[in-house]
Amino acid sequence: MSGLGAHTGTAGSRILGLGAYRPARVVDNDEVCARLDSDDAWIRRRSGIVTRRFAGPKETVISMGAAAAAKAMADAGTSPAEVDLVLLATMSHLEQSPPAAPRIAHAVDAAGAAAVDIGAACAGFCHALALADAAVRSGTARQVVVIGSERMSDLIDPTDRSTAFLFGDGAGAVVVGPGAEPEIGPTVWGADGRGDRLIAHEHSWLNARREAGSWPVMRMAGPEVFRWATRVVPDIGRKALAAAGVQAADLGAFVPHQANARIVDSAARALGVGERTAVARDIVEMGNTSAASVPLAMEALRARGEVRPGDTALLVGFGAGLSYAAQVVRIPS
């Protein structure tokens, strides 16, 4: 059998630009607690969350994702014509057909770009970043827009004491393009389907058709998820650091999925990150934004000047599935 043609890729890929979209409406703990048997002090102690953002009627997974993507493209100096692939990580887009990514590609004028939704829940952005890296290095795409966009407020029961205070809405994005050397390290990823019910919708969408008013909200076994996360995040973080040849003490930033401040702090201690390493705590102001949390947190660190261009950052995504992924990247200018 003859060959099928050679790939025309590059030695490496890198993040060229960052963008974020945060809904205008800020929701504090007192507002959430109006429908919960809880209070501000308990939520802060339990999760570290002080506020979160809830999207308005016109702020959709698509519109927020497109806004973040446009900002990332502007930051990278990328024209729509240069984008060959748009990857959207989301678990809250409520239409299976049509997918959301093609509509985001259209919204940012990336005509003809391939566009794919990725469903890996809170780990989705890190999965999508791995695919973007591979696409650029192989020559399948010149530049890739990677987005995490979520309206988690659509999925939660506002009276559920386990989840209602945790989640928020928003979108973050990056542009990935070719680099003279790798600036996105090897991805360490995996899944454990035995824990599929720890974070899950309480029943199928079919129930919503069969039973009036039966909306399948998301439920979570909080203590079990906490124990799993505090074990798996340091483990895959160490493996990603080793794969990239980077020491934890030398990191410019540690950017885990913003699930819970206690998980973030526990993982940072277990990894032994350096005193001068910026640890993302976007959870305090944004809550848990699922697939959007890693790019939102990375953009926030750069906006506040807590990281510098060229700094290494360990990204870790983890969540429903149970799924997880991690890689080391360099912060763009």
C-alpha positions, 0 to 999 in steps of 0.5 A: 500500500502506498503512502497517504501523504506526509503531515506538514506540521511544526515542532511545537504549538503554543498559546497565542492569545487569551480571552474571557467573558464574564456575565454582568450579573454578580450573585452574592451568597446572600442571594443564593441563600434566600432559597437554601438552608445555608448562609454566607459564612458556611458557603465561604468556609465550605467552598471559598466562594463569595460571588458568582456570575449568572448569565442573562437571557441573551447571554448564551453558551454561544454568545459568551463563547463567541465573545471570549473567542473574539477577545482571544483572537484579538489578543493573538492578532489572529484573523478569522481567515487563519482559524482552521478549527474551533473547539468548544468544551461545554456541558451546559449547551442544551441542544444536541443538534445543532452543535454550538461550535459551528455557530460560534465559528460563524459568529467570529467570521471563521468561515469554513473552519471545522467546528466541534463540541467536546463533552468532557464536563469540567475537564473539557477545556484541557481535553480540547487544548490537547486536541488543538496542540495535536492538530497544530503539530500535525499540520491539520490546522494552522490556528485553533480557537479553544473555548470553554463556555458554560451556563451552569445556572441552567443545570442546577436546582436552586434549592439543592444545598449541595450544588446551588451555591457552587456553580456560575456562568462564563466563558474563556478562550485561547488561540493555539498556533505553531511554535518553534518549540513546544510551549504546550507540554504533553497531556496526561489524561484519563477517565474512571467511569466507575464514578459516573454517578458522582456528578450526574443529571438525576435522570434522562432528558426523556423524563422531561418529555414524559413528565411535565415539569421534570427538568433533569438537574445536576446532582453531586455527591460532594464528599466523594467528589472531594476525596477523589479530586484531592487524590487525582489532581496532585497525581496527574499534576505530577505526571504532567510536570514530569512529562514536561520536564518542569519542577513544581517549585519552578512553576509560574502558575498553578491553574486547576479547575476551579471546583472548590477553594479547599481542593485548590489549596490541598492540591497546591500543598500536595504538589509542593508549588513554590512560594512565588507560584501564582495559584489561581483562585478565580473560584472566589469571584466566579464560582465553579464555571465547569469547562470555562474555569481554567481559561477564565482563571488563567486570563484573570491571573494575567490581567492582574499581573500575577503571571508574566509572558513566558511563565510556565503554568500547570493546568488541571481539569477534572470532573464528571465522567469521571474525567481528568486531563493536565498539561504544562503551558507557557503564558502568552504575551 
